[in-house]
């Protein structure tokens, strides 16, 4: 209080000292004659001979501290000293902000130490490591498939989406389009660190280390508590954050553009947010909390203010309907370096931290789980207790469910039979309460609800309101909650599998143990029940069931396992195509069933569930480390799998620490970690594919941002997998270095790949030497697709050296859009003269190819050894000049059956030359495609018949072209040469 009074005194003295003698006299006159702010006036006699210090003292004595400032500002304004009034008001507001920041700092800079059996706290910044946050403006729409299993992937996702790392201090900076977001949505899985991040933001802002110039005030809204409030206003939310009831709301609301509201835990809200009418625009107006929040989201209230909303991904669909324009970022968790930092911060003891980290790193699954902060905390807790008790660390479980179970069992000490029976009753009570809360969408529970399920705060049972499981909510003293929502979901799942004892009584308030209803509701919503269902599968693991019986003397019933198997099989059937083609292909829109099976960790269950599946297709997913583990586990046990196609997915794996560092610091990081083993993003998948039981024939990894290191792991698959005959790695970031590594595997004697697609991989001519080496050694390879790579003529020259080798058996070569020019024709002609296996050559979209290259190519086409059947040359800027050479080929080649010349500059003279070859008796051509010359010309010219059939369409599909061919006969008047050919050879398809 003394500091507050001193601050106000200093403000008044400074304001009065800056007045001229005349203004000071007018000020005292105003004080003695006007009842300012309705507080009366100071007697004239007291002010007549008062100097500035005396006047300050009179103001403080007569009005009191805060009111003295208000009266002085009012008096300044009335005597037209507006600048003085503004400066004093600003000084007053700074005081409010400082007082508020001090309170926020004290409130948020400490967190409860869940390891302590007392009420010890730890400093937030000593426990909080850096989290990886990715900025992804298209994230919202792209991730809808996680909550809507059959959603249609937007075609725009096919273009590469660049994700960049951000930090909490750059969340509100300008994006690539130059726009500063007013709403930021921070997404993340359960336990990933969303709430801890918001606490970090509050703490750093209060300390002046974050958003110092951006926001004057930051207010925290806990959605968990908000569920307990029926009505309120934005002002009420401000008052709730303020340390007392004297919040300067009017001053705060004067600058809405300087306000940030943090809305933490949107997924925990019970509201539907489907009401778009009767929204609020007045921050003072009291309305249902759902309306107030919806008004903030939709920017009808305080539209200039800023919002930071945290949510699980499962609530994204509901959130999207409330927001029009926002920035999306996702917390991915800890990098490897951050995990190490967390271990050292957690244990404190260097020896223990090193020992624990060494053990966890040796277990890929455990170390991967540590990327989720809450899992890192639980694993550290379990390992620390095992170390202190001298127990075997190998007992630590390898699934999320197992880790939670180990944590739970670590809280229980050997008990007498009476206490054990009492503990079982409390365990069932916790499970019933958790399930009740899940169905009622409740996270905070009142004391009456605890008693309803037989739970007592004063109970001495080790599981009765143990603070390591169940806590009195810090900010809401009349309510209780599980320490984290994931713990409530764990106990809710346990409710469904615990066997009933003889004394268990049915209670009308307890949910019925109907697993089918649980799964049906989850299938319909794909949101708040997700983790509960995962735990349900995990609890049926044999090891977990054994722990439950040994530690708690409670049995888990396996009788629901057939229901779970049927549910997985039914869901997989939903993804099978309706047509008879590839009827056993399973198209995956999310990985939830895979996660569930991974939690159960029973190979026989997975094999039964995926028994009908011979092909898996995964589209448009951002695969976390846990996603990859679950997916790889299921792929390994899909014993009939022959085809695996993964498109437009990204693999988050390995240490992201280096990726998020500024460029100047990367070299230091690389030096510090040079001797650590590096795994590629597809390492886990490749380990599964190398399994001897895997009989995969087709592997497709298209637009998955594959790195060069991925090719090293894929190369090792090629070394060991002779069943693999088709490989498609089309990806823009593969590059020459990746191709070099891949070719090592392609050259291996065990590699039997027949079809190789490397489209748009940024391969240049320099890498063609490696590909040529593959052509010389791999006798299985029959198809090579290099479309979209800037090989150039030098690259084709190197490639041709391999094509001419006697061991090369290539049949089809695609070189579409490869930047070919006029000198490549000579090298390709040499191949055609020697390579009788080559039957198809596609060279379209090489705009600089031109006539010279084709004329050179024709020399090879006419050679008796040439057995080419298809030649594709559309969009190559060809003119009439090359048609004579092509005509000569038509009259000599005994194998060429298809020639495509569409969208070139071939006119009537060129067609006349072609017709001479077509009419030759030796011509074996069956298909001639001239597109732009023939009926397309009629369309462009507005031919009435074509326009009627096309309905004025500007774009004509292949199917429509074929339809038009059947509708029109070549006109003798318009196309006399082609008409004559058609008469001679009616079987010839001309288009």
N, C-alpha and C positions, 0 to 999 in steps of 0.2 A: 504494500500500500504506500509505503514511504517513497519508493521509486516512482510510482505513478504520480504522486503529488509533486515530487521534485521535477518530473518531466513536464507537467502542466505549468508549474511555476516558471520554468525556463522558457517555455513557449510564449507565455504572456509577457515576460520581461523582454524577450526578443522582439515581439510584435510592437510593444509600446515604445521601445527604444528607437525603432525605425520611423516613428511619427515625427513630423515637424512640430514646433512649438504650437503653431496655430491649429494643426490637426489634433494634437493632444488636448488642447483646450476644448475644441468642438466635441471630442470624444467624451470628456468628463461631463460636459453640459448635457449630452445625450443620455448618459448614465443617470443623471440626477432628475431628468424630466420625463423619461419614458419607461414604462413597465415592459422591459424587454423580455421576450420569450414567456410572457405571462408570469414573471417571477418578481414583480415589483421593481422598485428603484432604490439606489443607494441615496441616503439623505445628502442634500446639497452641502450642508455644513461639513460633512466628512471629506468632501472632495475639493473644497475651495483651495486649501493649501497643500493638497496631496501631490507629492512628486510621483514619478513613474513607479518606483518600488512600492510606495504607499498605495497607489491605485491598484497595483497587482494584488497586494495583500487584502485590500478591501473586497476586490472581486472574489478572491478565494474564500474569505471569511463569510461574505454575504450570500454567495450563490453555491459554494462548494466546487470541487475540482472540475468535473466534466461540464457542469452547467456554466461555470465561469468562462470556459472557452466558447460555448454556444452563445452566451450573452455578448461577448467581445466581438465575435464574428457578425452577429446581428447588428450591433452598433456600428461597426465599420461599414457594413452594407448600407445602412440608413443614412450615413453622412457621406456616402459616395466614395468610400475608400475601398473600392472593390479589389484592387490588387492586394492590399493588406489582408482583406478578408479571405481571399483565395489562398494566400500563403499560409495563413494561420489554419485554415481548414485542411490544407495538405499536410501540415505538421501534425494536426490532430489525427488525421487518417493514418499517417505513418505510425503513430503511437498505437492505434488500434491494431494495425497489422502486426507490429512487433509483439504486442501482447498475445495476439492470436497465434502467431508463429511460435512463440515460446511454449504455449500450451500444446500445440500440435507436436512440436519436437519432443516434449516430455512424454507425450502420449504414445508416439509411434517409434521412438528410437530404441525401445526395448521390446523384446518378445519373450514369451514364456518359455523357459527351458523344460521341454517335455521329458528330458532324461532325469530331471531332478525330482526327488520325492518330496521336496519342500516347495515353496513358492518362488524359487530363484528365477531371475530373469537374465537374459543375455542381451548384449548390445546388438541391434539389428545388423549394423555394418560389419560386425565381427563374424557374423554367421552367414550373411547374404553374399554369395559369389555372383559373378556376372552370368546372366542367362542369354542364350542365343535367341534373338528376336528377328524374324524375317518380315520385311515389308513386302506385301503382295496385294496390290490394289484389285486384282481380279480374283482374289482368294474366295470371296463370298460365294459367287455363282459356281465357281469350279468345285467347291467342296460340298455342294448340295447333295451329291450322290452318297455322302456318308449318312444322310438322314432320310433319303428317299431312294430306295434300292433300285427302282426302275426308271430313274430320271434319264432324260436324253442328253447326252453330252453335246455341248455346243461345238460347232465346227471350228469356231475361232480358237479353241483350245489347242488345235493342231499346230498353231504357230508357237514358236518357242516363247515361254514366259520367263523372263529374267527376274529372279528373286534377289534382293539385296539385303544385307544385314543392316539393322538399325539398332539404336540404343534408345533408352527412355528419354534422353534429352533431345532426340531428333524426331520424336513422334509427331510433333506439331510444326515441323519445318515444311517448306514448300516441296511438293512432289515434282515429278519429271515434267508435268504439264504446267508447272509454275503456280499451282493452286495450294493454298494453305488450308488443310482440313480443319473443319470445326468439330467434327466428330471422329474420334479414333476408336475402333473396335479392336480390343486385344483378345485374341482367341487362344485357346490352349486346352489340352486334355486335362483330365482330373489330376490334381496334385502337381501340375507342371510349374506352379509358382505364380499364378495370376494375382492372388491376394497379397502374397509377399512382395510382389512387384509394386502393387498400389501402395502398400505401406512404405516401401522404399521411396516412392515418388513423394508421398506426404512428408516423410522425414527429410529428404534432401531439399524439397522446396522450403520447408520451414527453416532449414539451416542456411538458406541462401545459396545453395549449390545447384539449384535446378529451377528453370523457368523464372529467373529472378526479375527480368524485365517483361516477361510475357504475361504473368498472372499476378494480380494483387492478392487474390484469395483462392484457395483450393479447398473444396468441401468434399468430404467422403460420405457416400451413401451406401450403407450395407444392406444389400437386397434381402439377406436372411432376416434382418430385423424388420425391414420394411413390410414383410408379410404379416407382421403382427399389428400393423397400423391400418386402420380403416380409412380415416380421412386426414387431410393435412394440406399444406401449401408449400411452395418453394421456400417461403420465408421460414416456415417451421423447420425445414431441412437445414437452413442456415443456423437457426437457433440451436438445433440439436448438436451442431458442431462447435458452437461457441462455448467458452468455458463458464460463462454465467449468463444471466438473462438480459445483459445490457449490450447486446450486439447492435452496432450502428448500421442497421439494415438499410436505412435510406441512403447513407453514404456508400454502402457496398453496392446497392443496385444502381447507383448513378453511372457506373462504368461496367455494364454487363460484358463488354468485350475483354475485360480483365479478370473474368471469373472462369474457373474450371470446376466442373462437377465430376467427381469420380464415382461411377455407379458400378460397384463391385459385385459380381455374381448374378448377372442377368438370368442365367439358367436356373437359379434358385427361386425366381419369382413365380408365384402361382397364378398370375394374371394371364388372360388370353391376348390382350392388346389388339383385339379385332375391332374395337370401337374407334371410329374416325370422326365422329361428330361430338358436339358439346365439349370440345377441347378447351383448355384454359389459356388465357393470355395475360392474366393479372397474377404476379407472383404472390400477392397477398391473399388471393381467393382460395378458400378451403373447398376441396373436392375429394372424391375418392382417390386414394394414392395411385391407382392404376391410371386415372385420367391425368394426374399431375406428371407422372413419369412419361406417359405417352405424349403429353404436351411438350416436355423437354426433348424427347426423341424427335418429334415432328417439327420442332422449332417454332411452335406457336407461342411459346413463352420464353422470354429472354433469348430471342433469336440470335443475338450477337455473342452469346456465351459459348463456351467450349465444353465438350463432353468427352470423357474417357470411359468406355464401357468394357468390362471384362465378361467373358462368357466361355463356357464349354462349346465345342463345335456342335454338339448335339442340339443346342438351342438356336442354332444359326437361322433356321428357316423362320422361326417366330420373330427373331430380331430383324431379319431382312424386311419384313412387312412394315416395320416401324420407321425405318431409315431410308432416306432418299439418296443422300450423298455422304459418303464417309470413307475413311481410310481403314484398311484392314491390315493388321499385323498379327503374326502368330508367334507365340513363345514355343520354341522347340526344346527347351530344357538346357542341360549342362553340356558343354563340350567336354572332351576328355581332360583337358587341362583344368577346367572348372571343377570337375569331379574330384580330381586330386586335391585342389585347393579346399574343397568342401570337407574332405576327409581330414585334412590337417587342422582345419578350423574346428571341426566337430570333436576330434579326439583330444586336441591340445597336446597330448604326449606324442612326441615325434616317433618314438619306437613303436607305440601302439598303432599310430596312423600308418606307418610304413608297413607294418605286419598285416593290418587289415586291408590296406590297398593292394598289397601283393597277392593276398588270397582272392580278393574280389576280381582283380584283373585277370587272374588265371581262369576264372569262370566267365566265359563270354556272355552267358545269359544274365548273370548277376550284374556284371559291369555295364551291360547295355541297359538294364533296368534302372541303373543309377542316373541315367540322363533325365529321369523324372525326379524333381527335387524331393517329393514326399517319399518316393521309393528309396532315394538315397538316404534320407533321414531314418527310415524304418530299418534298412539294411545296416546302417551304421549302428543303430540302437541294438539290434540283435547281435551283431558281431562284437560290439563292445561288451555286452553282457556275457557272451560266450568266452571272450578272452579273459574277463575278470574271474569267471568261474572255472577256467581251465578246460572248457569243453572243446570238442572237436569241431572246427569250423566247417568241415565237410558236410555237417548236418544241415547247413543253411540251404533252404529250398531254392528251386530254380524257376518258380513261376510267381506271378504277382500274388495269387491266392496263397501259395506256399509261404511267401515272405510275410504276408499279413497273419497267417496262422502261427508262424514262428514267433512273430512279435507278440501275439495274444498269449501264446503259451509261456513266453518269457516272463509274463507278469504273474504267473501262478506258481506258488511254492507248494511243496508237499503238504497236504492237508489231512486232518482227521476225517473219518467217514462222515461225521455230522456236518462239518464245515464243507466237505466236498458235495454233499447232497444240497446244502444251502447254496453253494456256488452254482450248481447245475440249474437250480430254480432261477437264480439271477441271470444266468446266461440265457435261459429261455425268455426271461422277461426283456432283456436287452434285444433279443432277436425279434420278439413280438412288437416291441416299441419301434424298432427300425423298420419292419415291414409295414406297420401302421403308418409311419411317417412317409414312407415311399409312396404308398397308395394315396395318402391325403395330401401329398406334396408339401409335407411339413418337415422343417429342419430344426426349428426351435420348439421345445416342449415345455409345458408348464408342469408345476409340481403335481397337480391333480392327475395329469396324464401318466406321470411316473408311477404314482401310487396305483393307478388303474392296472398297471402291468406288474405290480408287486415289487417295484423298485423303491428303495429308501435311501435318502441321502446319507443318513447316519449309519447305514449298514456296514458291518465290519468285513463283509465278504470281499475277497480280492477283486471281484469283477463288478461289484455294486458301485456304480458311479466313480470308478477308478478314474482319476484325472487323466491318465494316459489313454483312456478310451472315451470317457464321457465327461464333459466339463460344464461348469456354470458359465454361461456366456458372459464374457468380459464387459461388453457394452450393453447388456440387457439382463439386469440382475435377477429378474423374476423368471428367467427361462434357462433351459439347459439344451445342450447340443452335443453330438459326437464331435470329437476333436477335428474331424474332417469329414466331408460328405462321403468320401470313399469308404470310411469305416462304417457309416450307417448302411451303405449299400452292401458291404461285406456281411454285416449281421442280418440284413434283410434276406440275403441269399441263404445264409445258414438256417434261417427260420424254415425254409422250404424243405430242407434235407434232414434236419434233426428228427430222429425217431422219437415218437411220443412215449412218455413213460405212463405207467398205469394210473398215476395220480393226476395227470394233466386234465384239467377241466376246460371244456369249451367255453369260450367267452365271446359274447356278441360283438365286442369291440375289437377282437383279434381277427385279422384277415384269415380267410380260409386258405388252407394249403393246397391250392389248385394251381399246379405248375402250368397246365395247359392255358389257363386264363392269363397267367403271367407272360407266357411266350406269345400268345395272341396279341395282347396289348403292346408288347414290345415290337412285334412285327408290324403293327399298325402305326406306331409312333416313331420308332427308331430314335428315341431321345433319352428321357430321364431313366429308363430301365436298363440302359446298355451295360453299365458296369455291374449291376445286380445280376444280370444274366451271365456275364462272363464269370463272376464268382460262383454262380450256380454250377457251371461246368467244372470249374477248378476244384470245388469241394468234393467232387466225385472221384478225384484222383486217389489211388490206393494209398499213397504215402500220407496224404492229408487225412484220410479217413482213419488211418492208424494213429496219427498224432492226436486226433480228436478223442479217440477212445482211451489212449494212454494218459493224456494230460487232464481230460475233463470227465472221463468215464461216461461220455455221451457217444452214442452211435449215429453215424450218418447212414441213411438208408439209400441203397443203390437202386431202389425200385423205379425211380423216375428216369433212369438211364435210357430205356426204350423210347420214352416220350421225347427225350432230347435228340436221340438219333433220328426219329421220325421228323422232328422239327427241322433239323439240318437238311435232311434229304428233301423235304418238301420245299424248303427255301431254294435249294439248288435247282430243283425242277422249275422254279419260277424263271430262272435265268436261261433255261434251254430255249433255243430258237423254235419258232412255230413250224418252220418248214422242215422237210425231211432231209435237207442238206445239212451235213455236220450235226446231226440230231443229238450227238453225245458231247457237243461242245458246250462248256459252261462259261457264260460271259459274266464276269464278276464286276459288280458296280460298287461294292464295298467289301471289306475284309472281315466283317464282324463275325460271321460263322467260323472263319479261319482262326480268329482270336479265341473264340470259345473253345474250339477243339485243341488249340495250343495250350490253353489253361488246363484242360483235362489231362493232356499229355499221355494219352493212351493210343498206341499205334493201331490196335485192332479196331477201335471205335472210328478212327479217321478212315481206315481202309474200307470199312463198311459204309461209311457216309459217302465216300467219293468213288465207290465201286463202279457206277455206270459211266464215269467221266473219262474220256480219252483225250480231251482237249480243253485247255483252260485259256481264257482270254481276259486280260486285265487292262482296263482303259482308264486313263486320266485320274491317276491317284498320286498323291504325294506320300511316299512310303517312309514312315519313320523307322527307326531301328527295330522297334517292337513289331511293327507291321511286317518287316522283312523276316523276322524270326518266325512269326506265326505263319506267314505265307510259305516260307521254305520248309517248315515242319510238315505242312499239309501237302506240299508238292512231293516231298520225299515219300509220303505214305499214300500218294495217289498212284497205285501200282500199275494201272492200265494207261497211264498218261503217255501220249505219243506226240502231242503238239502243245507248245506253250508260247503264247503271243502276248507280249507286254508292250503297250503303246502309250506314248504321251504320259509317262510316269517319271517321277524323280525318286532317286534313292538317297536318303539321308543316312550316311554312315561314316564311321571313322571320326577323326578329330576335326570339328568345325572351327576350333580355336584359331587356326591359321587363316581360315577364310574370312573371319570377321575383323582381322587386324588391319590397320592402315598399311599401305604398301611399304612404307619406310621401316616398319617394325617386323615385317615378315621374315626378313633375312635373319634377324636375331632369333626369332622363334624356330626357324629351320635349323639353325646351329645348335640350339638347346635340345632339339628333339631328333637330331639326325640319325641316332642309332636305334630309334624305336620302330618296331615293325609297322608297316602301313598296309591297310587293307583297302581294297577298292570298294566302291558302292555296291557292286554285285558279288562281293566275296561270298556272302552267305548262300546266295542262290547257286553260285558255281560249285560250292562244296556239296550241295545236294545233288546237282546234276552229275557230279563225278561218282556218285554212289553206284556201286556195281549193279544194284537192283533197278536203277533208272534206265528205261529203254526209250528215252526221248528220240524222236525222229526229226521234229521241226522245232526250231527256236527262233523267235522273232522278238527283237528288242529295238523298237522304232521310236525315235524322238524321245529318248529317255535320258538325255544329257550324259551320255557315256563318256568317261574320261579315258585317257591312254592307259591308266592303270587297270581299267576294266578289261581291256584287251589282253592284259597279261593273265588275268584269271580265266577269261574266256578261252584263251589259247591253251591253258592247262586242261580245260574241258575237252577241247578238240583232240588233245593227246590221248585221252582215255575213253572217249565215247564214240566207238565205230558205228553205233546205231544212228548217230546224228547225220542226216543227209541234206537238211535244208537249214540255212542260216541267213537271217536278215538282220543287219545291224545298222540300218539307215539312220544316220544321226548327224546333225550339223557340227558337233564338237569333237568328233572322233579324230580327225586330222591324220597327218602322215605318221606321227609317232605312234599313234594307236594302231594303224594299219601294219606298221613294221612288227609290232609285238604279235598281232593277230596272225600274221603270215608264218610266224614260227610254228604255231599250232597247225595251220593249214598244210604245212609241208611235212608234218609228222606222218609216218607210215600208218598210224592208227586212224588218221583222219579220213573219213569217207564222205565228206560233204560233196554233194552233187550240185546243189543250187546255192549260189552265194550272191546276196544282194547288199550292196554298199552304196545306196543312193544318197546323194547330198551329204557326204561325209567330209567335205573340204579336203579331199585328196587332190594333190597336185601331181604334176609329171614326175616329181622327185620320188614319189612312192611307187611308181609303176615298175621300177626295177624289182621291188619286193614281190609285187603281184606277178611279174613275169617268172620269178623263181618258183612261185606256187604253181603256175601253169606248166612249168617244166617237170615238176615232181609229183603233183597230185593228179593221178590218172582218173580219179572218180569225178572230178569237176566237169560238169557239162553245161552249166549256165552261169554267166557272170554279168551282173547288172551294176554298172558304174554311172548310171544317170545322174546328172546334176553336179558332177565333180569337174573342176577346172583343170582337166588333164593337159589340154593343149596338144599340139602336134608332137612335141617332144615326148610327152607321156605315152602317146599312142605308139610312137616309134619303139620305146622300151617294151611296151606291152606286146607288140608284134614279135619281138624276139622270142618271147615265151610261147606265143601262139604257134609259131612255126616249128617248135620243137616236136620231135616224133612222139614223145610221151603225152603231149597235150591232146585231150579228147573233147575239147570244148565244142558245143553244138550251137549255143545261143549267146550272142554278145550284144549288150545294150550300151550305147554311148550317147544317149540323148542329152543335149545341153552340156556338152563337155568342152566347149570352146575350141572346136576343131576348125582348122583352116585348110587352105588349098594343098598344103604339102603332105597331109596325112593320107591322101588317096593312094600314093605310090606304095607306102608301107602296108596298107590294108590289101592292096592288090597282090602284093607278094604273098600275104597269108592265104588269100583265096586260091592262089595257084598251087599251094602245097597242102592246105588243110582241108581234106575232103569231109571231115566230120562237121565242119561249120555249116549250119543250115539257115541261121537267122542272123541278120545284122541290122540293128536299129541305130540310125544316126540323126534322127529328127531334132529340131530346135537348135541346130548348129548354124547360126545365121551367117557366119563368115565362111562356110564350107565352099559354097559357090560352084560354078561349072567346072573349073579346072580339076578340082578334087574328084568330082564325079567321073569326068572323062578318064582320069588315071585309074579310078576304081573299076571302070568298065573293062579295062585291059585284063584285069584279073577275073572278072565275071565271065569273060568269053573263053577263058582257059578250060580245056577239057577236064582238068582235075577239080574245078570249082563245082560244088554241089549245093550252092546256096539256093534256098527256096523262098525266103522272105527278105525283102529289102525295103526299109522304111526311110524315106528321105523328105518327109513333109517339113515345111518351115525352114528351109536351108538357103533361101534366096537364090534358087535355081531359075535359069531362064531357058529360052528356046535353044541356047547354044549347046547345052548338054544333051538335048533330045536325040540328036543323031547317034551319039555313042550309045545311049540307052536303047535306041531302036535296033542297033547292031547286036546288043546283048539279047534282046527279045528274039531275034531271028536265029541266034546260035545256041542259047542256053537250053539244055534239056531238063533242067530241074527248077528254074525260077517259076513260081506259081503265084506270087503276090508282089506287087509293086505299088508303093504309096508315094505320091508326089503332091499331096494336097498343100494348099496355101503357099505355093511358090509363084514365080512370075512367068509361068508357062502360058503362052497364048496360042492362037490358032496355028501359027507356023510350027510350033513345037509339037502340037497335037498331031498335025499332019505327018511329021517325021515318026512319031510314036506309032501311028496307025500303019505305017509301012512295015514296021517290025511285027505288029500284032497280026497282020494279015499273012505273015510268012508261015508256011506249013510246019516249020520246026518250032514255032512259038508254043510253049506249054503254059502260058500265063492263064490263071483262072480269075484273078482279082486285080483290077486296076482302079486306084482311088485318086481321082483328080480334084475332088471336092470343090475348091473355089472356082475351077474352070466350068464345071458342068451345071448341075441343077442349082447349086448355091448361087451361081451367077444369076439364074432366073429369079431366085428369091430376092437377091439384092436389087435386081432390076424391077421388082414388084410384080412378077408373074402372078396373074390373078388366081390361077389354080393353086399355086403354092401358098399364096397369102391366105386363101380361104382355109386350106388344110392346117396351116401353122397358126392361124388366129392372130397374125401380126407379131408373133414371137421374134424377138431379136436374136435369141440364141437357139440353135437347133441341135438337139441331142443326137447321139449316135443312133438310138432307137428310132427317132423321128426321121433321120436320114434314110435308114433302111426301109422305113415305111414309104418314104417318098419315091425311093427307087422302084418299088413295086407299083406305085401309082402312075409313074410317068414312063413312057417309052421315049427313047432318044428320037428327037425330031430330025427328019431328013433335011428339013429346011434350015434348022438352026445348027445341027451338028452332022453335016453330010459325011465327014470322014469316019467319025465314031459309029454313025448309023450303018455305014458300009461294013465296018468290022463286025458289028453285031449281027448283021445278016449272015456273014460268013461263019461266025462263031457265036451262036446263040447262047451257049453255056457260059460265056465270058461275063463276069460280073463287073460292070463299069459304073463307077460312082465318082 
